[in-house]
Amino acid sequence: MASAAFGTVFTPHMARRSWTRPTSEGTDGWGELRIEPYGPLLLDPATSVLHYAQEVFEGLKAYAHADGSVWTFRPEANAARLDASARRMAMPCLPEGAFTEAIEALVRVDRDAVPSEADSSLYLRPFMFASEPFLGVRPSDAVEFLVIASPVGSYFSGGVKPVSIWVESEYARAGRGGTGSAKCGGNYAASMLPQVLAAERGFDQVLYLDAENLEELGGMNVFVVMDDGSIHTPTLSGSILPGITRDSLLTLARARGIDVIERRIVLSELAECLAAGRVREMFACGTAAVVTPIGRLAGEGFDVVVGDGAPGALTMSLREELTDIQYGRRPDPRGWLHRLV
């Protein structure tokens, strides 16, 4: 656990369910759930996903609680988002309850792989891909749904550290009317080159724009904390992934009485506020890192330290509250947790 890189070690099993396009009414095309040994997939060279990228995926975690039970966090939200992504990619939706059923079955059989070290978890990766071998440009008549799992330690070795962000003005992650709100591999493939270029400049992550408006990082949503204590985040525009961690943090902040504003945030406005000291904190959020403080923001023509460059008090407080709920260290009044074992 101490030496394994994120997502490189996997449990012995995987959950699997196959779909073929139904030819008669009254059937949904889905076969039975199977638990199989984890191993390579045998694919025809003409398998549709390899040519047309018709696939979607999700990411969530299973947490070991102090009493030995294992829980996951808001799986119904991940299931709904997978269905939304599948519809956008012209793929079938899972039968009701099938998403959670697959996760429960996999964690039951691989219970011993759920780590119990501090800040560790079992990362769950449900995914669905077009499996029909053909080269015509049309939706596949065959799909595979799988869930694999990877024990992961703390995302931050040595504690939570602020990251540096490069604001990308040339390359876009997604466009209006595209697949930005779907969790599909093509969006992440589009972010690879900008990420490499940002790393060459000495930055950790990339923040993408829609024209002059802030959108999201390659795999995380972004938040701005102003000097009056209000929290601002880009409104969901159709080209931003609706993050479940994002939604959870908005709920927790509003419950504290914090003024939460979802709106279009123009880069020039943000840069001016940063230069004037009106921005107190910035952070990003996602399933893997939960909450990541942003210590530096730069782009063409500007390079500024956010606040004093250290993790902000509100950032860390929200992170602590959310992770305490996930690990069972404080009450869960909203019923976000779902017991797996």
GUVEX-512620 format. One record per residue (C-alpha): residue in three letters; chain; x, y, z. Coordinates in nm, 2 decimals, decimal comma, always signed. Each point is the difference from the previous one (the first is absolute). Layout:
+---------+--------+--------+--------+--------+
! residuo ! cadena !      u !      v !      w !
+---------+--------+--------+--------+--------+
!     ALA !      A !      X !      Y !      Z !
...
+---------+--------+--------+--------+--------+
END
This chain:
+---------+--------+--------+--------+--------+
! residuo ! cadena !      u !      v !      w !
+---------+--------+--------+--------+--------+
!     MET !      A !  +0,00 !  +0,00 !  +0,00 !
!     ALA !      A !  +0,28 !  +0,24 !  +0,08 !
!     SER !      A !  +0,18 !  -0,05 !  -0,33 !
!     ALA !      A !  -0,28 !  -0,07 !  -0,25 !
!     ALA !      A !  -0,08 !  +0,28 !  -0,24 !
!     PHE !      A !  -0,37 !  +0,09 !  -0,04 !
!     GLY !      A !  -0,19 !  -0,26 !  -0,20 !
!     THR !      A !  +0,28 !  -0,25 !  -0,07 !
!     VAL !      A !  -0,09 !  -0,28 !  +0,24 !
!     PHE !      A !  -0,33 !  -0,19 !  -0,05 !
!     THR !      A !  -0,21 !  -0,25 !  +0,19 !
!     PRO !      A !  -0,03 !  -0,36 !  -0,11 !
!     HIS !      A !  -0,35 !  +0,03 !  -0,15 !
!     MET !      A !  -0,22 !  +0,21 !  -0,22 !
!     ALA !      A !  -0,37 !  +0,03 !  -0,05 !
!     ARG !      A !  -0,13 !  -0,03 !  -0,36 !
!     ARG !      A !  -0,33 !  +0,02 !  -0,18 !
!     SER !      A !  -0,06 !  -0,02 !  -0,38 !
!     TRP !      A !  -0,25 !  +0,17 !  -0,23 !
!     THR !      A !  -0,12 !  -0,07 !  -0,35 !
!     ARG !      A !  -0,26 !  +0,21 !  -0,18 !
!     PRO !      A !  -0,34 !  -0,17 !  +0,05 !
!     THR !      A !  -0,18 !  -0,12 !  -0,30 !
!     SER !      A !  -0,34 !  -0,04 !  +0,16 !
!     GLU !      A !  -0,21 !  +0,20 !  +0,24 !
!     GLY !      A !  -0,01 !  -0,08 !  +0,37 !
!     THR !      A !  +0,38 !  -0,05 !  +0,04 !
!     ASP !      A !  +0,27 !  +0,25 !  +0,09 !
!     GLY !      A !  +0,29 !  -0,19 !  -0,15 !
!     TRP !      A !  +0,19 !  -0,03 !  +0,32 !
!     GLY !      A !  +0,14 !  -0,34 !  +0,12 !
!     GLU !      A !  +0,06 !  -0,11 !  +0,36 !
!     LEU !      A !  +0,26 !  +0,15 !  +0,23 !
!     ARG !      A !  +0,32 !  -0,21 !  +0,02 !
!     ILE !      A !  +0,30 !  +0,02 !  +0,24 !
!     GLU !      A !  +0,31 !  -0,11 !  -0,19 !
!     PRO !      A !  +0,37 !  -0,02 !  +0,07 !
!     TYR !      A !  +0,17 !  +0,33 !  -0,08 !
!     GLY !      A !  +0,19 !  -0,04 !  -0,33 !
!     PRO !      A !  +0,06 !  +0,12 !  -0,35 !
!     LEU !      A !  -0,29 !  +0,06 !  -0,24 !
!     LEU !      A !  +0,00 !  -0,18 !  -0,33 !
!     LEU !      A !  -0,09 !  +0,25 !  -0,27 !
!     ASP !      A !  -0,03 !  -0,03 !  -0,38 !
!     PRO !      A !  +0,22 !  +0,26 !  -0,18 !
!     ALA !      A !  -0,32 !  +0,14 !  -0,15 !
!     THR !      A !  -0,17 !  +0,05 !  +0,34 !
!     SER !      A !  -0,20 !  +0,32 !  -0,03 !
!     VAL !      A !  +0,14 !  +0,18 !  +0,31 !
!     LEU !      A !  +0,35 !  -0,02 !  -0,14 !
!     HIS !      A !  -0,10 !  +0,20 !  -0,30 !
!     TYR !      A !  -0,28 !  +0,23 !  +0,10 !
!     ALA !      A !  +0,05 !  +0,04 !  +0,38 !
!     GLN !      A !  -0,36 !  -0,09 !  +0,09 !
!     GLU !      A !  +0,06 !  -0,05 !  +0,38 !
!     VAL !      A !  -0,09 !  +0,15 !  +0,34 !
!     PHE !      A !  +0,12 !  -0,05 !  +0,35 !
!     GLU !      A !  -0,04 !  +0,10 !  +0,36 !
!     GLY !      A !  +0,22 !  +0,03 !  +0,31 !
!     LEU !      A !  -0,10 !  -0,04 !  +0,37 !
!     LYS !      A !  +0,15 !  -0,15 !  +0,31 !
!     ALA !      A !  -0,07 !  -0,26 !  +0,27 !
!     TYR !      A !  +0,10 !  +0,10 !  +0,36 !
!     ALA !      A !  +0,09 !  -0,23 !  +0,29 !
!     HIS !      A !  -0,16 !  +0,13 !  +0,32 !
!     ALA !      A !  +0,13 !  -0,05 !  +0,35 !
!     ASP !      A !  -0,25 !  -0,28 !  +0,07 !
!     GLY !      A !  +0,12 !  -0,20 !  -0,29 !
!     SER !      A !  -0,30 !  +0,08 !  -0,23 !
!     VAL !      A !  +0,06 !  +0,13 !  -0,36 !
!     TRP !      A !  -0,19 !  +0,29 !  -0,15 !
!     THR !      A !  -0,01 !  +0,20 !  -0,32 !
!     PHE !      A !  -0,11 !  +0,36 !  -0,06 !
!     ARG !      A !  -0,31 !  +0,10 !  -0,20 !
!     PRO !      A !  +0,01 !  -0,29 !  -0,25 !
!     GLU !      A !  -0,34 !  +0,09 !  -0,13 !
!     ALA !      A !  +0,15 !  +0,33 !  -0,12 !
!     ASN !      A !  +0,27 !  -0,18 !  -0,19 !
!     ALA !      A !  -0,25 !  -0,24 !  -0,14 !
!     ALA !      A !  -0,21 !  +0,29 !  -0,13 !
!     ARG !      A !  +0,30 !  +0,17 !  -0,15 !
!     LEU !      A !  +0,11 !  -0,32 !  -0,17 !
!     ASP !      A !  -0,35 !  -0,03 !  -0,16 !
!     ALA !      A !  +0,02 !  +0,37 !  -0,11 !
!     SER !      A !  +0,34 !  -0,06 !  -0,15 !
!     ALA !      A !  -0,12 !  -0,32 !  -0,17 !
!     ARG !      A !  -0,29 !  +0,18 !  -0,16 !
!     ARG !      A !  +0,23 !  +0,27 !  -0,14 !
!     MET !      A !  +0,22 !  -0,27 !  -0,15 !
!     ALA !      A !  -0,29 !  -0,19 !  -0,15 !
!     MET !      A !  +0,04 !  -0,29 !  +0,23 !
!     PRO !      A !  -0,25 !  -0,20 !  +0,21 !
!     CYS !      A !  -0,08 !  +0,10 !  +0,36 !
!     LEU !      A !  +0,04 !  -0,27 !  +0,27 !
!     PRO !      A !  -0,31 !  -0,16 !  +0,15 !
!     GLU !      A !  -0,12 !  +0,18 !  +0,32 !
!     GLY !      A !  +0,22 !  -0,11 !  +0,29 !
!     ALA !      A !  +0,26 !  -0,18 !  -0,21 !
!     PHE !      A !  +0,28 !  +0,26 !  +0,06 !
!     THR !      A !  -0,02 !  -0,04 !  +0,38 !
!     GLU !      A !  -0,05 !  -0,38 !  -0,03 !
!     ALA !      A !  +0,32 !  -0,04 !  -0,19 !
!     ILE !      A !  +0,20 !  +0,21 !  +0,25 !
!     GLU !      A !  -0,15 !  -0,19 !  +0,30 !
!     ALA !      A !  +0,08 !  -0,34 !  -0,16 !
!     LEU !      A !  +0,36 !  +0,09 !  -0,08 !
!     VAL !      A !  +0,08 !  +0,15 !  +0,34 !
!     ARG !      A !  -0,16 !  -0,30 !  +0,18 !
!     VAL !      A !  +0,24 !  -0,24 !  -0,18 !
!     ASP !      A !  +0,30 !  +0,23 !  +0,03 !
!     ARG !      A !  -0,07 !  +0,12 !  +0,35 !
!     ASP !      A !  +0,35 !  -0,08 !  +0,11 !
!     ALA !      A !  +0,15 !  +0,25 !  -0,25 !
!     VAL !      A !  -0,18 !  +0,30 !  +0,16 !
!     PRO !      A !  +0,29 !  +0,18 !  +0,18 !
!     SER !      A !  -0,04 !  +0,13 !  +0,35 !
!     GLU !      A !  +0,30 !  +0,23 !  +0,02 !
!     ALA !      A !  -0,07 !  +0,37 !  +0,07 !
!     ASP !      A !  -0,14 !  +0,18 !  -0,31 !
!     SER !      A !  +0,00 !  -0,32 !  -0,21 !
!     SER !      A !  -0,29 !  -0,14 !  -0,19 !
!     LEU !      A !  -0,10 !  -0,24 !  -0,27 !
!     TYR !      A !  -0,03 !  +0,19 !  -0,33 !
!     LEU !      A !  -0,28 !  -0,14 !  -0,21 !
!     ARG !      A !  +0,00 !  +0,04 !  -0,38 !
!     PRO !      A !  -0,33 !  -0,09 !  -0,17 !
!     PHE !      A !  +0,02 !  +0,03 !  -0,38 !
!     MET !      A !  -0,19 !  -0,08 !  -0,31 !
!     PHE !      A !  +0,14 !  -0,04 !  -0,36 !
!     ALA !      A !  -0,12 !  -0,09 !  -0,35 !
!     SER !      A !  +0,11 !  -0,36 !  -0,06 !
!     GLU !      A !  -0,14 !  -0,08 !  -0,34 !
!     PRO !      A !  +0,27 !  -0,07 !  -0,27 !
!     PHE !      A !  -0,08 !  +0,22 !  -0,30 !
!     LEU !      A !  +0,13 !  +0,31 !  -0,18 !
!     GLY !      A !  -0,33 !  +0,18 !  -0,08 !
!     VAL !      A !  -0,07 !  +0,33 !  +0,16 !
!     ARG !      A !  -0,31 !  -0,08 !  +0,21 !
!     PRO !      A !  -0,08 !  -0,09 !  +0,36 !
!     SER !      A !  +0,12 !  -0,34 !  +0,10 !
!     ASP !      A !  -0,25 !  -0,29 !  +0,03 !
!     ALA !      A !  +0,21 !  -0,15 !  +0,28 !
!     VAL !      A !  +0,13 !  +0,15 !  +0,32 !
!     GLU !      A !  +0,19 !  -0,12 !  +0,30 !
!     PHE !      A !  -0,04 !  +0,14 !  +0,35 !
!     LEU !      A !  +0,27 !  -0,07 !  +0,26 !
!     VAL !      A !  +0,11 !  +0,11 !  +0,34 !
!     ILE !      A !  +0,36 !  -0,03 !  +0,11 !
!     ALA !      A !  +0,15 !  +0,11 !  +0,33 !
!     SER !      A !  +0,33 !  +0,14 !  +0,12 !
!     PRO !      A !  +0,12 !  +0,04 !  +0,36 !
!     VAL !      A !  +0,14 !  +0,36 !  +0,03 !
!     GLY !      A !  +0,17 !  +0,19 !  +0,28 !
!     SER !      A !  -0,01 !  +0,37 !  +0,07 !
!     TYR !      A !  +0,01 !  +0,20 !  -0,32 !
!     PHE !      A !  +0,24 !  +0,24 !  +0,17 !
!     SER !      A !  +0,33 !  -0,15 !  +0,12 !
!     GLY !      A !  +0,12 !  +0,21 !  +0,30 !
!     GLY !      A !  -0,33 !  +0,19 !  +0,04 !
!     VAL !      A !  -0,23 !  +0,22 !  -0,21 !
!     LYS !      A !  +0,21 !  +0,24 !  -0,20 !
!     PRO !      A !  -0,12 !  +0,30 !  -0,22 !
!     VAL !      A !  +0,04 !  -0,06 !  -0,37 !
!     SER !      A !  +0,10 !  +0,24 !  -0,28 !
!     ILE !      A !  -0,25 !  +0,05 !  -0,29 !
!     TRP !      A !  +0,07 !  +0,11 !  -0,35 !
!     VAL !      A !  -0,31 !  +0,16 !  -0,18 !
!     GLU !      A !  -0,01 !  -0,14 !  -0,35 !
!     SER !      A !  -0,10 !  +0,26 !  -0,26 !
!     GLU !      A !  +0,07 !  -0,20 !  -0,32 !
!     TYR !      A !  -0,12 !  -0,35 !  +0,05 !
!     ALA !      A !  -0,36 !  -0,08 !  +0,11 !
!     ARG !      A !  -0,11 !  -0,30 !  +0,20 !
!     ALA !      A !  -0,35 !  -0,01 !  -0,15 !
!     GLY !      A !  -0,23 !  +0,23 !  -0,20 !
!     ARG !      A !  -0,36 !  +0,10 !  +0,03 !
!     GLY !      A !  -0,23 !  -0,27 !  -0,12 !
!     GLY !      A !  +0,28 !  -0,26 !  +0,03 !
!     THR !      A !  +0,07 !  -0,26 !  +0,26 !
!     GLY !      A !  +0,13 !  +0,22 !  +0,28 !
!     SER !      A !  -0,27 !  -0,10 !  +0,25 !
!     ALA !      A !  +0,05 !  -0,37 !  -0,07 !
!     LYS !      A !  +0,27 !  -0,20 !  +0,17 !
!     CYS !      A !  +0,16 !  -0,15 !  -0,31 !
!     GLY !      A !  +0,35 !  -0,07 !  -0,09 !
!     GLY !      A !  +0,02 !  +0,24 !  -0,29 !
!     ASN !      A !  -0,02 !  +0,30 !  +0,24 !
!     TYR !      A !  +0,30 !  -0,13 !  +0,19 !
!     ALA !      A !  +0,19 !  -0,08 !  -0,32 !
!     ALA !      A !  -0,04 !  +0,36 !  -0,11 !
!     SER !      A !  +0,15 !  +0,12 !  +0,33 !
!     MET !      A !  +0,33 !  -0,20 !  -0,03 !
!     LEU !      A !  +0,20 !  +0,23 !  -0,22 !
!     PRO !      A !  -0,10 !  +0,32 !  +0,19 !
!     GLN !      A !  +0,10 !  -0,19 !  +0,33 !
!     VAL !      A !  +0,34 !  -0,09 !  -0,15 !
!     LEU !      A !  +0,06 !  +0,36 !  -0,11 !
!     ALA !      A !  -0,10 !  +0,14 !  +0,34 !
!     ALA !      A !  +0,23 !  -0,25 !  +0,17 !
!     GLU !      A !  +0,29 !  +0,13 !  -0,22 !
!     ARG !      A !  -0,08 !  +0,35 !  +0,13 !
!     GLY !      A !  +0,02 !  -0,13 !  +0,35 !
!     PHE !      A !  -0,37 !  -0,02 !  +0,08 !
!     ASP !      A !  -0,19 !  -0,29 !  +0,16 !
!     GLN !      A !  -0,34 !  +0,03 !  -0,17 !
!     VAL !      A !  -0,19 !  +0,18 !  -0,28 !
!     LEU !      A !  -0,31 !  +0,22 !  +0,03 !
!     TYR !      A !  -0,21 !  +0,01 !  -0,32 !
!     LEU !      A !  -0,21 !  +0,28 !  -0,14 !
!     ASP !      A !  -0,31 !  +0,05 !  -0,20 !
!     ALA !      A !  +0,11 !  +0,31 !  -0,19 !
!     GLU !      A !  +0,08 !  +0,22 !  +0,30 !
!     ASN !      A !  -0,21 !  -0,19 !  +0,26 !
!     LEU !      A !  +0,15 !  -0,25 !  +0,25 !
!     GLU !      A !  -0,11 !  -0,35 !  -0,05 !
!     GLU !      A !  +0,18 !  -0,28 !  +0,18 !
!     LEU !      A !  +0,34 !  -0,17 !  +0,05 !
!     GLY !      A !  +0,07 !  -0,32 !  -0,20 !
!     GLY !      A !  -0,17 !  -0,21 !  +0,26 !
!     MET !      A !  -0,12 !  +0,24 !  +0,28 !
!     ASN !      A !  -0,24 !  +0,28 !  +0,05 !
!     VAL !      A !  +0,13 !  +0,34 !  +0,12 !
!     PHE !      A !  -0,11 !  +0,23 !  +0,28 !
!     VAL !      A !  +0,08 !  +0,36 !  +0,10 !
!     VAL !      A !  -0,03 !  +0,14 !  +0,36 !
!     MET !      A !  -0,04 !  +0,37 !  +0,01 !
!     ASP !      A !  +0,11 !  +0,24 !  +0,28 !
!     ASP !      A !  -0,36 !  +0,03 !  +0,11 !
!     GLY !      A !  -0,01 !  -0,38 !  +0,07 !
!     SER !      A !  -0,22 !  -0,08 !  -0,30 !
!     ILE !      A !  +0,08 !  -0,30 !  -0,22 !
!     HIS !      A !  -0,03 !  +0,03 !  -0,38 !
!     THR !      A !  +0,02 !  -0,28 !  -0,25 !
!     PRO !      A !  -0,07 !  -0,02 !  -0,38 !
!     THR !      A !  -0,36 !  -0,08 !  -0,07 !
!     LEU !      A !  -0,06 !  -0,33 !  -0,18 !
!     SER !      A !  -0,01 !  +0,10 !  -0,36 !
!     GLY !      A !  -0,04 !  -0,33 !  -0,18 !
!     SER !      A !  +0,38 !  -0,02 !  -0,06 !
!     ILE !      A !  +0,09 !  -0,05 !  +0,36 !
!     LEU !      A !  -0,01 !  -0,33 !  +0,17 !
!     PRO !      A !  -0,26 !  +0,01 !  +0,29 !
!     GLY !      A !  +0,23 !  -0,12 !  +0,28 !
!     ILE !      A !  -0,15 !  -0,19 !  +0,29 !
!     THR !      A !  +0,27 !  +0,13 !  +0,23 !
!     ARG !      A !  -0,08 !  +0,35 !  -0,13 !
!     ASP !      A !  -0,37 !  -0,04 !  +0,08 !
!     SER !      A !  +0,08 !  -0,14 !  +0,34 !
!     LEU !      A !  +0,22 !  +0,29 !  +0,09 !
!     LEU !      A !  -0,26 !  +0,25 !  -0,12 !
!     THR !      A !  -0,25 !  -0,17 !  +0,23 !
!     LEU !      A !  +0,23 !  +0,01 !  +0,30 !
!     ALA !      A !  +0,09 !  +0,36 !  -0,06 !
!     ARG !      A !  -0,36 !  +0,11 !  -0,02 !
!     ALA !      A !  -0,09 !  -0,19 !  +0,31 !
!     ARG !      A !  +0,26 !  +0,22 !  +0,18 !
!     GLY !      A !  -0,18 !  +0,31 !  -0,12 !
!     ILE !      A !  +0,28 !  +0,09 !  -0,25 !
!     ASP !      A !  -0,11 !  +0,20 !  -0,30 !
!     VAL !      A !  +0,06 !  -0,25 !  -0,29 !
!     ILE !      A !  -0,02 !  +0,15 !  -0,35 !
!     GLU !      A !  +0,00 !  -0,21 !  -0,32 !
!     ARG !      A !  +0,07 !  +0,24 !  -0,29 !
!     ARG !      A !  +0,21 !  +0,06 !  -0,30 !
!     ILE !      A !  +0,34 !  +0,11 !  +0,12 !
!     VAL !      A !  +0,20 !  +0,21 !  -0,25 !
!     LEU !      A !  +0,38 !  -0,05 !  +0,01 !
!     SER !      A !  +0,08 !  +0,37 !  -0,02 !
!     GLU !      A !  -0,23 !  +0,07 !  +0,29 !
!     LEU !      A !  +0,16 !  -0,28 !  +0,21 !
!     ALA !      A !  +0,35 !  +0,13 !  -0,09 !
!     GLU !      A !  -0,10 !  +0,35 !  +0,11 !
!     CYS !      A !  -0,14 !  -0,13 !  +0,33 !
!     LEU !      A !  +0,31 !  -0,21 !  +0,07 !
!     ALA !      A !  +0,23 !  +0,30 !  -0,07 !
!     ALA !      A !  -0,22 !  +0,22 !  +0,23 !
!     GLY !      A !  +0,01 !  -0,26 !  +0,28 !
!     ARG !      A !  -0,37 !  -0,06 !  -0,01 !
!     VAL !      A !  +0,04 !  -0,37 !  -0,05 !
!     ARG !      A !  +0,06 !  -0,18 !  +0,33 !
!     GLU !      A !  +0,03 !  -0,36 !  -0,12 !
!     MET !      A !  -0,04 !  -0,22 !  -0,30 !
!     PHE !      A !  -0,04 !  -0,38 !  -0,01 !
!     ALA !      A !  -0,09 !  -0,28 !  -0,23 !
!     CYS !      A !  -0,19 !  -0,32 !  +0,08 !
!     GLY !      A !  -0,05 !  -0,35 !  -0,14 !
!     THR !      A !  -0,04 !  -0,36 !  +0,12 !
!     ALA !      A !  +0,37 !  -0,08 !  +0,00 !
!     ALA !      A !  +0,15 !  +0,29 !  +0,19 !
!     VAL !      A !  -0,33 !  +0,11 !  +0,16 !
!     VAL !      A !  +0,10 !  +0,37 !  +0,06 !
!     THR !      A !  +0,32 !  +0,15 !  -0,14 !
!     PRO !      A !  +0,12 !  +0,35 !  +0,10 !
!     ILE !      A !  +0,12 !  +0,22 !  -0,28 !
!     GLY !      A !  +0,30 !  +0,21 !  +0,10 !
!     ARG !      A !  +0,10 !  +0,16 !  -0,33 !
!     LEU !      A !  -0,19 !  +0,09 !  -0,32 !
!     ALA !      A !  +0,17 !  +0,11 !  -0,32 !
!     GLY !      A !  -0,08 !  +0,05 !  -0,37 !
!     GLU !      A !  +0,10 !  +0,21 !  -0,29 !
!     GLY !      A !  +0,09 !  +0,34 !  +0,15 !
!     PHE !      A !  -0,05 !  -0,07 !  +0,37 !
!     ASP !      A !  +0,14 !  -0,21 !  +0,29 !
!     VAL !      A !  -0,13 !  +0,04 !  +0,35 !
!     VAL !      A !  +0,01 !  -0,17 !  +0,34 !
!     VAL !      A !  -0,35 !  -0,08 !  +0,13 !
!     GLY !      A !  -0,04 !  +0,15 !  +0,35 !
!     ASP !      A !  +0,33 !  -0,07 !  +0,19 !
!     GLY !      A !  +0,07 !  -0,31 !  -0,21 !
!     ALA !      A !  -0,09 !  -0,24 !  +0,28 !
!     PRO !      A !  -0,31 !  -0,22 !  +0,03 !
!     GLY !      A !  -0,30 !  +0,22 !  +0,09 !
!     ALA !      A !  -0,19 !  -0,05 !  +0,33 !
!     LEU !      A !  -0,34 !  -0,04 !  -0,17 !
!     THR !      A !  +0,15 !  -0,24 !  -0,26 !
!     MET !      A !  +0,14 !  -0,23 !  +0,26 !
!     SER !      A !  -0,30 !  +0,03 !  +0,23 !
!     LEU !      A !  -0,23 !  -0,12 !  -0,29 !
!     ARG !      A !  +0,24 !  -0,27 !  -0,09 !
!     GLU !      A !  +0,00 !  -0,12 !  +0,36 !
!     GLU !      A !  -0,38 !  +0,00 !  +0,03 !
!     LEU !      A !  -0,05 !  -0,19 !  -0,32 !
!     THR !      A !  +0,27 !  -0,27 !  +0,07 !
!     ASP !      A !  -0,13 !  -0,04 !  +0,36 !
!     ILE !      A !  -0,34 !  -0,09 !  -0,14 !
!     GLN !      A !  +0,15 !  -0,24 !  -0,25 !
!     TYR !      A !  +0,21 !  -0,18 !  +0,26 !
!     GLY !      A !  -0,28 !  -0,01 !  +0,26 !
!     ARG !      A !  +0,17 !  +0,24 !  +0,24 !
!     ARG !      A !  -0,30 !  +0,23 !  +0,02 !
!     PRO !      A !  -0,38 !  -0,04 !  -0,06 !
!     ASP !      A !  -0,14 !  -0,03 !  -0,35 !
!     PRO !      A !  -0,34 !  +0,18 !  +0,03 !
!     ARG !      A !  -0,06 !  +0,01 !  -0,37 !
!     GLY !      A !  +0,03 !  -0,38 !  -0,05 !
!     TRP !      A !  +0,29 !  +0,04 !  -0,24 !
!     LEU !      A !  +0,17 !  -0,32 !  +0,11 !
!     HIS !      A !  -0,10 !  -0,34 !  -0,13 !
!     ARG !      A !  +0,12 !  -0,32 !  +0,18 !
!     LEU !      A !  +0,17 !  -0,26 !  -0,22 !
!     VAL !      A !  +0,12 !  -0,26 !  +0,25 !
+---------+--------+--------+--------+--------+
END
